[in-house]
Amino acid sequence: MSQDIGHIVAEIRNIVGHEWASSDPEIVYAYSREANLYPEHLRSTMRPPLCVALPGTTEEVQKIIAIARARAMPITLQTTGLNVSGVCIPLRGGILMDLKRMDQIIEIDEENLTATLQPYVSIARLSCELQKRGMYIPVPGNPSTASIVSNIIIGLGLKVTNKVGRQEKGIVGFRMVLPDGSLFKVGSGADTFIQKNFWPHGPGPDLHLLPVHAMGSTGIVTEMTIKCWLRGEQYKEFWVSYEDIDAAGEAFRELSRMEIAKGLNLYGGNKYSSYFTDTREAMERMVRANPEFQLIVSLEGTKRQIEYEEKLIRGVAEKTGGRIITDKFPPYESFVESHAGMSGSFYSDYSMRYWGSRGANWVIAGFPSPDRFAEMYKAYTEALLADPDLADPDFGHAEFWRSTIAYPFEGGHYFFAEFGLDSHPGEPRWQEIIRRVGAALPRYCAQKGFVVIAFNRAPREGMPDILGPYFDLAKKVRDGLDPEGIMQPGGIFQ
């Protein structure tokens, strides 16, 4: 096999240049782990690729895919490498395609409010260029060095969803290399007579969501055009505090349906306390000292608009028994920038600490209806407290470790809700606990009528049965595009 790899690396170097492909042990070792793995678990999780290739153009990506297909070698993709769910680690050797050379902001179209970029462009880079033009992009809670395209393809929620919708709603068009090496274009730019992406829907079937949630298994996006937004004249931030999930859920539901505010999110447990602390003990003290739930509302617009929305927010808070903590403690308003764009901001630095210092784990996510969010939170709490380790007061403290954050969509018709746990850094039992909880929670919630998904390498037993025909149909699409199963194997479909 070593001789074969030598020939393959030589072929790839003929495409990308000598310095942009390697099978050297010290190189492939560097690609064998991801950001959220603790040192004591590295031996069981390191899975190096056989070789690494760094293409610089779409055409080079196509040629590398041709080499992989000819030898039935799997391809694993990486952009900024900040993934914490293991999808950037090869499941079984093969070629790791690192896209960091594809790092160009191709165009910022101020007239049509779009930006066209390659996959290695980070949140911070594009945000800096947009801010010079009075524009911004909404991004999820990730470090500012993360890839924009990767985040959009993963399809995460946004802190400003009440105004701009889910992250994938920002796709205007893209160029994508399919698993057979052919080039696929989506958006108005796919039309020969237009050749510019300003409208996401081109001729024929609407396939602009084909790469979303697929983690690279349906192809490689080498260029994407996304929506941008104009920054407002003024900003204001409100934190409305609650101790009761039913009251917090009622206020969240009512404000969501008013279709006001730029950002509207419900934080619970240690989710917001974590940003102020460095240790588990400090976080638990913060959880005890702070209200259990925070409804965080970000306003943006004209002075008149903000005054009107503030009046509505105060009315809902008074009716539901909420306390506006920003009236008493203005420093909480520093979070306004995180909701204004969440890029290159205070939030991004804390986000890196949040994922990397104590090992926070998001274990499930779901889409409850507005009337059932409180019920879902209670089911999640019951499941945690039933776990033997998390219920152990000498170890677990699950009541202090609970995390949740909910985002409204489509004018409050439904929520995207994430539920998570904090962890002991370096605790040998923790990886088993998070796998066990991640496997149990989807089944536990399904018994109560909630459809959820699992995170952080948790076993997927029962997931196809829970997701039903959606999962089966998605697998058929993937198998049709990639019958050999070489693209990002194991990322989604086992």
N, C-alpha and C positions, 0 to 999 in steps of 0.2 A: 504493500500500500504506500510506503514511503516514496518509492520510485514513481508511482502514479501521481502522488501529490506533487512531486517535483515537476512532472510534466504539466499538470494542471496549473500550478503557479506560473510556470513559464508561459503558458498560453494566455493567462490573465495579464501578465506583465506586458505581453505584446499588445494588449488592448489599452491598459491604463498607464503604462510606464513602469519601469523597474522598481521605483521606490514605493509604488502604491499597491503592492501585493506581497504577501509573505506567509510562510508556514513556520517561521522560526519559533521555537518553544516560548521564548520570552514575549513574543508578540501575541500568539494565540492565548497564552495564559492570561494576559491582560483583559481578554474578552470573555473570560470564563465565569465571571461573577457579576453581580449587579449591586446597586447602591444600598439595598436594605438588608443584606445578609450579614449576620454576626460572624466574627472570626472563627468561633468554635464550631460553626456549621459549614465552613467552607469545603472541607474534604468531601462531604456528602453531596454538595451542590455544585462544585466546579465541573463544568462541562465545556471544555475548550472546543472551538471549531478546528477543522483540519487546516484551514487557511483563511486569511482575511484579505478582502479586496476592497479598495476605495475608488469607485468610479467617479468621474467628474462630469459626465454628461448622460443624457437619456440614452443615447446610442451605445455608450459603454455598458450601461445597465442591461440593455437588450442582449448584447454580445455575451456578457457573463451568464445571463440566464440560459443562453444557448449552450454554453459549456456545461452548466449544471444539468440541464435536461438530457444532454447526450450521455451523461454518466449517472443519471438518476441520483444526483447529489442534492441533499436538502440545502435550502438557502434560509438564513436567518438575517433579519434586518436590524439595523441600529442607526439612530440619529445621534442625539446628544447623550444617550446611554444612561439617562436618569430614571429609567423605569424601575419600579419597585415590586413588580409582580412576576418577574422571571421570564418575560417573553423575549427579552434581548439575549438570553442565554441559550445557545444551541441545545436542542433536545438530543441530537445525535450527530455530532461532528459537522461535516459538510462545509459550506462556504458561508462565512459571515460577511455580509455586505454592509460596510460602514459608509454612510452617506455624508460624512462631514465635509467633503470637498464640494458638495453641492450646496453652497452657502450664499447665494446671490439674492438680493432684493431686486427683482427684475424691473418692477414698475410700481410707483404709487400714483394712482389716478385720482387726483383731487376732485375732478368733475363728477366722476361716477362713484366716488367714495369706495374704492377697492385697492387692494395691494396684491401683486403677483410675486410669488417668492418660491425658492427651492426648499427642500425639506430640512436643511440644517440651520435655517434662519431662526434665531432664538426670539423669545418673547421680548427680551430687553432691547435687542437690536432694532426690531421693527417698531416697537413702542417709542423709542427715542426719535426715530425718523418721523413717525406720525405726530408726535407732540410738537415738533417744529411747525407742523401744518395745522395745528388746532384739531387734531384727530386722535382717535385711540382705537384699540381692539380690546374686546372683552376676552379674558382668559380665565381658566379655572385656577384653583389654589395650588399652583406649582411654582417651583423656583424660577426666577426670571431667565435663567440660562437654558430652560427647557425648549424643545422644538415646538414651534407653532403647529406645523403640519401634523406631527405625531399626536399632539394633544387633540386636534380636531378629529383625526381619524379614530382615536380612542372613543371620542364622543362623550366627554364629561359634561357635567352640569356647570353652570356659570352663576356667579354671585349677582349678575345683573340680568338674569333670565326674564324677570318681569317686564323688561323693556325690549330686549333683543332676542329672546328665545334661546333654545338649546344651542350648544356650540356648533354642531354640524349644520345648523340653519345658516351659518355664515359662509358656507361653500358657494362660490359663484361658478367655478369651473376648475378643471384640472387635466393634466396629462398623466397617464398611468400606463405602466408597462405590465401587461397581463402575463400570467404564468407561461404562456406559449411564446412569449417574446414580442408579441404584436403591441403596437401603440394604440391606446384608447384615449379619446378626447371627449370631455363632457363640458357642456355650457354653450353659450352662444358663440364662443370662439371656435367651436367645432364646425361651424358653418363656414364653408369655403368663401362665401361672399361677405362674411362679417369679420371673422378672424380676430375678434376681441371679446373677452369675457366681461360682460356687464350684466348678464342675465343668466341665471343658473340652468334654465331649461332649454336645451337645444332640440333639434328635430328627433323624432322617433321616441322610443320608450325613455322614461325618466330614470336614469341610472346614476344620478349624481351622489347617491348615498352608498354606492357599491363598496367603497373601501371602509366605510364607517363601521366600527366595532369588530372588523374582521382581523385586526392586528397584523396586516400584511399578508394574510392568507389568500386574498383575492388579487394581489398584484402590488406593484411598487409605484407610489405617487412620486413623480420627479418634479412636478411644478403644480402650484395651486394658486388660484385667485380667490381671495376672501373679502367679505364685507368689512368695511371700517365705519366708524361713527364719529360725528362731530362732538367735541366736548362742549358742555353747557357753560352758561355765563356764571352761574353760582352753584354751590354745593352746600348740603347740610346733612348731618347724620343724627339718627335717633337710635338709642338702645332702650327698648321697652322690656322690663324685667318681670318675670313670673316665677312662682314656686310651683304652680299647678299646671300639668300638661294639658288638661282639658281647657283651661282658660287661655293658655298660650296658643293652643291649636285653633280655638275659636277666633282669636284676634288675627292670627295668620291667615285663616280662611277668608275672613271678612275683608282684610286689606288686599288680599290677592285678587278678589273679585271686583274691587274698585278700579283695578288696572291703573294704579298710581305708582309712583316711585320708580327710580332706576333700578335699585337693588332691594330685594325683600327676602330675608332668610331667617329661619328659625334655628338657633343653635341651642344645644342642650348638653348637660353633663360637663365633661372636661374639654369639650371641643374648643371653646374660646379661652378657658383658663390656661390651656397648654401653652398659648403664645406668650405668657408672662413668666414661665417657669423653666428651670433647667433639670430638675430632678422629680422623681415620682412623688417623694414626700412633700415637696413644695407645691406640686400640682394638687395633691389631695387637700392641702391646707387652703389653697385657692378655691377649690370646689366647695369646701365647707363655708368659706367666707362669702362667696358670691351667690346670687340667685341661681336656681338650677337651670332656668331657661331664659334666653335672651332673644327677643325679636329685633333684628337689626335692619333698619330701614335707611336707605341712602336716597337722598333727593338731589336732583340736578335739573337745571333749567333756568328760566327767568325768575326774577324776584317775585313776581306776581304768582307764578306757578308754584314756587316753593311755599309761599305763604298759604296758598289754598290747600296744598297737600298736607302741610303741617297741621292745619286745623282739623282735617279728617283723621289724621293719625292720633292726635290728642283726644279726639272724641271716642275713637275705638278703644284706646288705652283706658280711658276713664270708665267706659262701659264694662270692660272685661277685667278690671281690677289690676291693670298693669302699672308699673312705676317707671317713669322715664328717667333712667339713670344718668343720661347725659345732661339733664338739667342740674344735677347735683355734682357731677364729676365730668367736666368738659373734656379731659384728656382722652376719654373714650372716642371722641370725635376724630382722633387721629386715624381711625379705621376708614374714614371717608375715602382716602386715596386708594385703599385696597378695593373698595367697591366701585370706585370711579374707573379703574382700569386694571387693577391687580397686576401691574407690570413694573418691574424695576423699583418696587415700593417696599416700604416697611414690612408689608405682609409677606412678600416673597422671601425675605431673609429668614423670617420666623418659620415659614413653610419648610425650608430646608432643615432647620433644627427640628421641626415637628416630625418629619419623616426619618431623620437620621439619628437623633440623639437618644430618645427613649424607645424608639421602635414602635410607634403607633401603628395599628393595623385596622384598616377598614374591612370588616368581615362580610357585610351584606349590603345590598342596596335594593330599593324597590320603588314601585310607582303606585302608592296608595291614592285613593280618591281623597279629596279634601276633607270629607266627613269621617275618614277612618285613620287619619294620621296618628291621633292620640292612641287609638286602639292598637295600631302597629307598634308604637313605641312601648306600650305596656307588654305586648307579646314578646318583644325583643328583650325587655328587662326580665321577664319571667324565665326566658330561656337561659339568660346569663346566670341568674341566681340559682338555676337548677344544675349548673355544671359543678362537679365535685371540687375542682380546684378553685374556680372563681367564687364559689360559695364559702370557701375556707377563709375565715377572718384572719388567719395568720399568713395568708398568701394572697387571696383574691381581691378583696375590697371592690367587688364588681360595681357596687353602687356608686363608687367614686370614679370608676374607670369608664363608665358609659359615655359614648360620644354619639352625637347625631347632628346632622345638618340637613335642612330641607329647603328646596328651591321650588317656587311655583312656576307652572307652565301654562301657556294658552289661556291667560286671563284667569288663572285659578281653577281650571277644570281638573287638574291633577297636580301632584307634587312628585319631584324626584327626591327621595329620602335616602341618606346614607347613614349607616349605623356602624360604630366601631368600638374598639377597645384600646386601652393603653397596655403597656407591658413592662416587665422587668428587663432592663438591658442585660444581656448575657445570661439570663436565667435558662439553664438547659431544658427545663420543662416547657418553656413558653412556646417553642415552635410546635410541639405536640398539642398544646392547648389551643393555639390559634387554628391549627388544622382541624381539630375536633369540633371547635365551635363553628368554624366556617362551614363545615359539612352539616352540622346539626341545625343551624338556624334556618337555612332555606326549607328544610323539611318541616321544621317546627312551625314556621310561618305559613307554609302551604296548607297545613292542617286547619289553619284559621282563615284560609281564603286569600292569603297574600302571595303574590308572585314576586320573588326576589332572586338576585344573582349573588354568587359567591366571589370573594376576592382573595388575594394573597396566597396563591398556590393551595388553597383548600381543596380537598377531594371533591370530585364532581358527581359522586354517586347520586343517582336519582334526578340529576338536573335535566336530562333530555325529557324525562317523563313530566317534570314540572313545566318545562317550557313548551312541550308538545309539538304541534305541527310547525310552529315557527322555527324551532331548532332543526327539525327534519328538513324543511324546505331550504333553510340557509345552508345546510350541509350538502344538499343536492346541487345548489348553485356553485358552492366551492368545488365539489367533485367534478362538475362539468367544466369549470375553468382550469382545474389542476388535477387531472385524473391520476397523475403519478404521486401527488401529495408532496411535492418538493418545496412549496412556499410556506415558510414559517410553520413547520409541522409542530403540533402540540400547543400552539398559541391559543386556539379556541377549540378546535375539533380534535378529539383524541382518536 
